[in-house]
Amino acid sequence: MNEHVVYILFSEKLNRYYVGQSENFENRLEHHNKGRNKYTSKGLPWKFVFKFIVNDRRAAILLESKIKKRGINRYLTDIKFFGM
């Protein structure tokens, strides 16, 4: 099993959050900030907000989906409230 990261980024330009998952967070963040992703290329630069480390890709996909369903801003509010 390889560790995966579920990460949250923020674009001041779009005033929006973005959630994704990757096995290599640093490379993925660089990829986003070089405009290589169709969606995130519009919000450069993306700033790191939060990351979760999980045991495998399946767990990462499930957590990413959970965050998207809850809404990224609301999810961040929840984890701040519960002191994570």
DSSP file (Angstrom, degrees, kcal/mol; ACC not computed):
  #  RESIDUE AA STRUCTURE BP1 BP2  ACC     N-H-->O    O-->H-N    N-H-->O    O-->H-N    TCO  KAPPA ALPHA  PHI   PSI    X-CA   Y-CA   Z-CA
    1    1 A M              0   0    0      0, 0.0     2,-0.4     0, 0.0    55,-0.1   0.000 360.0 360.0 360.0 136.7    0.0    0.0    0.0
    2    2 A N        -     0   0    0      1,-0.0    55,-0.1     0, 0.0     2,-0.1  -0.895 360.0-113.1-108.4 137.6    1.2    3.5   -0.9
    3    3 A E        -     0   0    0     -2,-0.4     2,-0.3    53,-0.1    52,-0.2  -0.402  33.5-163.4 -64.9 143.2    0.3    6.5    1.1
    4    4 A H  E     -A   54   0A   0     50,-2.0    50,-2.8    52,-0.2     2,-0.5  -0.898   9.1-138.2-124.2 157.2   -1.9    9.0   -0.7
    5    5 A V  E     -AB  53  22A   0     17,-3.3    17,-2.3    -2,-0.3     2,-0.5  -0.962   3.7-158.8-118.3 132.1   -2.7   12.6    0.1
    6    6 A V  E     -AB  52  21A   0     46,-2.6    46,-2.8    -2,-0.5     2,-0.3  -0.956  28.7-172.4-103.0 125.3   -6.1   14.3   -0.1
    7    7 A Y  E     -AB  51  20A   0     13,-2.7    13,-2.0    -2,-0.5     2,-0.4  -0.864  23.1-149.3-126.8 153.9   -5.4   18.0   -0.4
    8    8 A I  E     -AB  50  19A   0     42,-2.8    41,-2.6    -2,-0.3    42,-1.4  -0.987  18.4-176.2-122.4 129.4   -7.3   21.3   -0.4
    9    9 A L  E     -AB  48  18A   0      9,-3.0     9,-2.3    -2,-0.4     2,-0.4  -0.800  10.9-148.0-118.3 161.5   -6.1   24.3   -2.4
   10   10 A F  E     -AB  47  17A   0     37,-2.2    37,-2.9    -2,-0.3     2,-0.6  -0.997   1.7-156.5-134.3 138.6   -7.5   27.8   -2.6
   11   11 A S  E  >> -AB  46  16A   0      5,-2.8     4,-1.6    -2,-0.4     5,-1.4  -0.959   4.2-168.0-112.9 117.3   -7.5   30.3   -5.5
   12   12 A E  T  45S+     0   0    0     -2,-0.6    -1,-0.1    33,-0.5    32,-0.1   0.863  90.5  60.2 -67.3 -35.2   -7.8   34.0   -4.5
   13   13 A K  T  45S+     0   0    0     30,-0.4    -1,-0.2    32,-0.3    31,-0.1   0.906 120.6  24.3 -58.8 -44.3   -8.4   34.8   -8.2
   14   14 A L  T  45S-     0   0    0     29,-0.2    -1,-0.2     2,-0.2    -2,-0.2   0.570  98.1-132.7 -95.4 -12.6  -11.5   32.6   -8.3
   15   15 A N  T  <5 +     0   0    0     -4,-1.6     2,-0.3     1,-0.2    -3,-0.2   0.926  66.7 124.8  54.2  46.8  -12.3   32.8   -4.5
   16   16 A R  E   < -B   11   0A   0     -5,-1.4    -5,-2.8    27,-0.1     2,-0.3  -0.950  57.8-132.2-137.3 153.1  -12.7   29.0   -4.7
   17   17 A Y  E     -B   10   0A   0     -2,-0.3     2,-0.4    -7,-0.2    -7,-0.2  -0.682  16.8-160.0 -97.3 158.0  -11.4   25.9   -3.1
   18   18 A Y  E     -B    9   0A   0     -9,-2.3    -9,-3.0    -2,-0.3     2,-0.4  -0.998   1.1-161.8-137.4 136.0  -10.2   22.8   -4.9
   19   19 A V  E     +B    8   0A   0     -2,-0.4     2,-0.3   -11,-0.2   -11,-0.2  -0.958  22.0 149.3-119.2 139.6   -9.9   19.3   -3.5
   20   20 A G  E     -B    7   0A   0    -13,-2.0   -13,-2.7    -2,-0.4     2,-0.3  -0.914  31.1-131.5-152.4 178.0   -7.9   16.5   -5.1
   21   21 A Q  E     +B    6   0A   0     -2,-0.3     2,-0.3   -15,-0.2   -15,-0.2  -0.990  25.9 161.2-140.7 149.5   -5.9   13.4   -4.2
   22   22 A S  E     -B    5   0A   0    -17,-2.3   -17,-3.3    -2,-0.3     3,-0.3  -0.990  44.4-131.4-160.9 157.7   -2.5   12.2   -5.3
   23   23 A E  S    S+     0   0    0     -2,-0.3     2,-0.4     1,-0.3    -1,-0.1   0.707 109.9  39.2 -83.3 -22.9    0.3    9.8   -4.4
   24   24 A N     >  -     0   0    0      1,-0.1     4,-2.0   -19,-0.1    -1,-0.3  -0.806  68.6-179.5-130.8  90.5    2.8   12.7   -4.8
   25   25 A F  H  > S+     0   0    0     -2,-0.4     4,-2.8    -3,-0.3     5,-0.2   0.883  78.8  54.1 -59.7 -45.0    1.4   15.9   -3.4
   26   26 A E  H  > S+     0   0    0      1,-0.2     4,-2.0     2,-0.2    -1,-0.2   0.920 111.7  44.7 -60.7 -45.1    4.4   18.2   -4.2
   27   27 A N  H  > S+     0   0    0      1,-0.2     4,-2.3     2,-0.2    -1,-0.2   0.890 113.3  51.5 -64.9 -38.7    4.4   17.2   -7.9
   28   28 A R  H  X S+     0   0    0     -4,-2.0     4,-2.3     2,-0.2    -2,-0.2   0.906 108.7  50.1 -66.8 -41.3    0.6   17.5   -8.1
   29   29 A L  H  X S+     0   0    0     -4,-2.8     4,-2.4     2,-0.2    -1,-0.2   0.915 111.5  49.1 -62.4 -42.7    0.7   21.1   -6.6
   30   30 A E  H  X S+     0   0    0     -4,-2.0     4,-0.9    -5,-0.2    -2,-0.2   0.906 109.0  53.7 -61.6 -41.3    3.4   22.1   -9.1
   31   31 A H  H ><>S+     0   0    0     -4,-2.3     5,-1.9     1,-0.2     3,-0.6   0.912 110.0  47.2 -58.4 -45.6    1.3   20.6  -11.9
   32   32 A H  H ><5S+     0   0    0     -4,-2.3     3,-1.5     1,-0.2     5,-0.3   0.921 111.9  49.9 -62.3 -44.8   -1.7   22.7  -10.8
   33   33 A N  H 3<5S+     0   0    0     -4,-2.4    -1,-0.2     1,-0.3    -2,-0.2   0.535 103.8  58.6 -79.5  -5.2    0.3   25.9  -10.6
   34   34 A K  T <<5S-     0   0    0     -4,-0.9    -1,-0.3    -3,-0.6    -2,-0.2   0.340 115.5-113.1 -98.7   4.8    1.9   25.4  -14.0
   35   35 A G  T < 5S+     0   0    0     -3,-1.5    -3,-0.2    -4,-0.1     6,-0.1   0.755  74.9 134.5  75.5  24.7   -1.6   25.4  -15.6
   36   36 A R      < +     0   0    0     -5,-1.9     2,-0.5     4,-0.1    -4,-0.2   0.429  54.0  73.7 -88.1   1.0   -1.5   21.8  -16.7
   37   37 A N  S  > S-     0   0    0     -5,-0.3     4,-2.0    -6,-0.3     5,-0.2  -0.967  77.2-139.2-117.4 129.0   -5.0   21.0  -15.5
   38   38 A K  T  4 S+     0   0    0     -2,-0.5     4,-0.4     1,-0.2    -1,-0.1   0.896 100.6  39.5 -54.9 -46.7   -8.0   22.4  -17.4
   39   39 A Y  T >4 S+     0   0    0      1,-0.2     3,-0.9     2,-0.1    -1,-0.2   0.944 120.1  41.8 -71.2 -48.2  -10.0   23.3  -14.3
   40   40 A T  G >4 S+     0   0    0      1,-0.2     3,-1.5     2,-0.2    -1,-0.2   0.646  94.4  80.2 -79.5 -13.2   -7.3   24.7  -12.1
   41   41 A S  G >< S+     0   0    0     -4,-2.0     3,-0.6     1,-0.3    -1,-0.2   0.761  88.2  59.3 -63.9 -22.4   -5.4   26.6  -14.9
   42   42 A K  G <  S+     0   0    0     -3,-0.9    -1,-0.3    -4,-0.4    -2,-0.2   0.634 103.6  51.1 -79.6 -13.7   -8.0   29.4  -14.5
   43   43 A G  G <  S-     0   0    0     -3,-1.5   -30,-0.4    -4,-0.2   -29,-0.2   0.143  86.1-169.3-114.2  21.0   -7.2   30.0  -10.8
   44   44 A L    <   +     0   0    0     -3,-0.6     2,-0.1   -33,-0.1   -11,-0.1  -0.255  60.9  40.7 -59.7 142.1   -3.5   30.4  -10.7
   45   45 A P  S    S-     0   0    0      0, 0.0   -33,-0.5     0, 0.0     2,-0.4   0.638  74.1-163.4 -85.5 151.8   -1.8   30.5   -8.3
   46   46 A W  E     -A   11   0A   0    -17,-0.2     2,-0.4   -35,-0.1   -35,-0.2  -0.819   9.3-150.2 -95.1 134.4   -3.3   27.8   -6.1
   47   47 A K  E     -A   10   0A   0    -37,-2.9   -37,-2.2    -2,-0.4     2,-0.2  -0.870  18.9-112.7-109.7 138.7   -2.3   28.0   -2.4
   48   48 A F  E     +A    9   0A   0     -2,-0.4   -39,-0.2   -39,-0.2     3,-0.1  -0.443  39.3 164.9 -66.0 134.8   -2.1   25.0   -0.1
   49   49 A V  E     -     0   0A   0    -41,-2.6     2,-0.3     1,-0.4   -40,-0.2   0.713  58.5 -19.0-115.5 -51.5   -4.7   25.0    2.7
   50   50 A F  E     -A    8   0A   0    -42,-1.4   -42,-2.8     2,-0.0    -1,-0.4  -0.992  50.9-161.2-159.4 151.3   -4.9   21.5    4.2
   51   51 A K  E     -A    7   0A   0     -2,-0.3     2,-0.4   -44,-0.2   -44,-0.2  -0.999   4.9-157.5-143.0 150.2   -3.9   17.9    3.6
   52   52 A F  E     -A    6   0A   0    -46,-2.8   -46,-2.6    -2,-0.3     2,-0.5  -0.971  13.8-144.5-120.1 134.9   -4.9   14.5    4.9
   53   53 A I  E     -A    5   0A   0     -2,-0.4     2,-0.3   -48,-0.2   -48,-0.2  -0.901  24.0-179.7-102.4 127.6   -2.6   11.5    4.6
   54   54 A V  E     -A    4   0A   0    -50,-2.8   -50,-2.0    -2,-0.5     6,-0.0  -0.787  36.2-112.0-124.4 167.5   -4.4    8.2    4.0
   55   55 A N  S    S-     0   0    0     -2,-0.3     2,-0.3   -52,-0.2   -50,-0.1   0.794  86.3  -4.8 -73.5 -30.6   -3.3    4.6    3.6
   56   56 A D  S  > S-     0   0    0    -55,-0.1     4,-1.8   -53,-0.1   -52,-0.2  -0.935  74.6 -91.1-157.1 175.4   -4.2    4.0    0.0
   57   57 A R  H  > S+     0   0    0     -2,-0.3     4,-2.8     1,-0.2     5,-0.2   0.871 118.8  57.3 -64.7 -38.3   -5.8    5.3   -3.2
   58   58 A R  H  > S+     0   0    0      1,-0.2     4,-2.2     2,-0.2    -1,-0.2   0.932 108.6  46.1 -59.7 -45.8   -9.2    3.8   -2.3
   59   59 A A  H  > S+     0   0    0      1,-0.2     4,-2.4     2,-0.2    -1,-0.2   0.870 112.1  52.6 -63.0 -37.4   -9.3    5.7    1.0
   60   60 A A  H  X S+     0   0    0     -4,-1.8     4,-2.7     2,-0.2    -2,-0.2   0.920 109.2  48.2 -65.1 -44.0   -8.1    8.9   -0.8
   61   61 A I  H  X S+     0   0    0     -4,-2.8     4,-2.2     1,-0.2    -2,-0.2   0.902 112.3  49.5 -63.8 -41.4  -10.9    8.6   -3.4
   62   62 A L  H  X S+     0   0    0     -4,-2.2     4,-2.2    -5,-0.2    -2,-0.2   0.917 113.4  45.1 -64.6 -43.6  -13.5    8.1   -0.6
   63   63 A L  H  X S+     0   0    0     -4,-2.4     4,-2.5     2,-0.2    -2,-0.2   0.911 111.8  52.2 -67.6 -42.0  -12.3   11.0    1.5
   64   64 A E  H  X S+     0   0    0     -4,-2.7     4,-2.3     1,-0.2    -2,-0.2   0.921 111.5  47.4 -58.5 -44.1  -12.1   13.3   -1.6
   65   65 A S  H  X S+     0   0    0     -4,-2.2     4,-2.5     2,-0.2    -1,-0.2   0.902 110.4  52.1 -63.8 -42.1  -15.7   12.3   -2.5
   66   66 A K  H  X S+     0   0    0     -4,-2.2     4,-2.1     2,-0.2    -2,-0.2   0.912 110.6  47.9 -61.0 -43.6  -16.9   12.9    1.1
   67   67 A I  H  X S+     0   0    0     -4,-2.5     4,-2.0     2,-0.2     8,-0.2   0.914 112.2  49.2 -64.8 -43.4  -15.3   16.4    1.1
   68   68 A K  H  < S+     0   0    0     -4,-2.3    -2,-0.2     1,-0.2    -1,-0.2   0.903 111.3  49.3 -63.4 -41.5  -16.9   17.3   -2.3
   69   69 A K  H  < S+     0   0    0     -4,-2.5    -1,-0.2     1,-0.2    -2,-0.2   0.886 115.2  43.4 -66.0 -38.3  -20.3   16.1   -1.1
   70   70 A R  H  < S-     0   0    0     -4,-2.1    -1,-0.2    -5,-0.2    -2,-0.2   0.809 121.3-107.3 -74.0 -30.3  -20.1   18.1    2.1
   71   71 A G     X  -     0   0    0     -4,-2.0     4,-2.8    -5,-0.2     5,-0.2   0.293  19.9-112.0  99.7 127.6  -18.7   21.2    0.3
   72   72 A I  H  > S+     0   0    0      1,-0.2     4,-2.6     2,-0.2     5,-0.2   0.909 115.3  47.7 -61.4 -45.8  -15.1   22.1    0.8
   73   73 A N  H  > S+     0   0    0      1,-0.2     4,-2.0     2,-0.2    -1,-0.2   0.919 114.7  46.3 -62.1 -43.7  -15.7   25.3    2.8
   74   74 A R  H  > S+     0   0    0      2,-0.2     4,-2.4     1,-0.2    -1,-0.2   0.886 111.2  52.7 -66.1 -38.7  -18.2   23.5    5.1
   75   75 A Y  H  X S+     0   0    0     -4,-2.8     4,-2.4    -8,-0.2    -2,-0.2   0.917 108.9  49.5 -62.9 -43.6  -15.8   20.6    5.5
   76   76 A L  H  X S+     0   0    0     -4,-2.6     4,-1.9     1,-0.2    -1,-0.2   0.895 110.2  51.2 -62.3 -40.1  -13.0   23.0    6.5
   77   77 A T  H  X S+     0   0    0     -4,-2.0     4,-2.2     1,-0.2    -2,-0.2   0.914 109.4  51.7 -61.4 -43.4  -15.4   24.7    9.0
   78   78 A D  H  X S+     0   0    0     -4,-2.4     4,-2.0     1,-0.2    -2,-0.2   0.925 110.2  46.5 -60.3 -47.0  -16.3   21.3   10.5
   79   79 A I  H  <>S+     0   0    0     -4,-2.4     5,-2.8     1,-0.2    -1,-0.2   0.845 112.2  50.8 -70.8 -30.3  -12.6   20.2   11.0
   80   80 A K  H ><5S+     0   0    0     -4,-1.9     3,-0.9     3,-0.2    -1,-0.2   0.899 109.7  51.3 -67.6 -39.7  -11.8   23.6   12.6
   81   81 A F  H 3<5S+     0   0    0     -4,-2.2    -2,-0.2     1,-0.2    -1,-0.2   0.882 112.9  44.9 -63.4 -39.1  -14.7   23.2   14.9
   82   82 A F  T 3<5S-     0   0    0     -4,-2.0    -1,-0.2    -5,-0.2    -2,-0.2   0.363 115.8-115.7 -90.7   5.7  -13.6   19.8   16.0
   83   83 A G  T < 5       0   0    0     -3,-0.9    -3,-0.2    -4,-0.2    -2,-0.1   0.806 360.0 360.0  72.5  32.5  -10.0   20.8   16.4
   84   84 A M      <       0   0    0     -5,-2.8    -4,-0.2    -6,-0.1    -1,-0.1   0.461 360.0 360.0 -82.4 360.0   -8.4   18.7   13.7
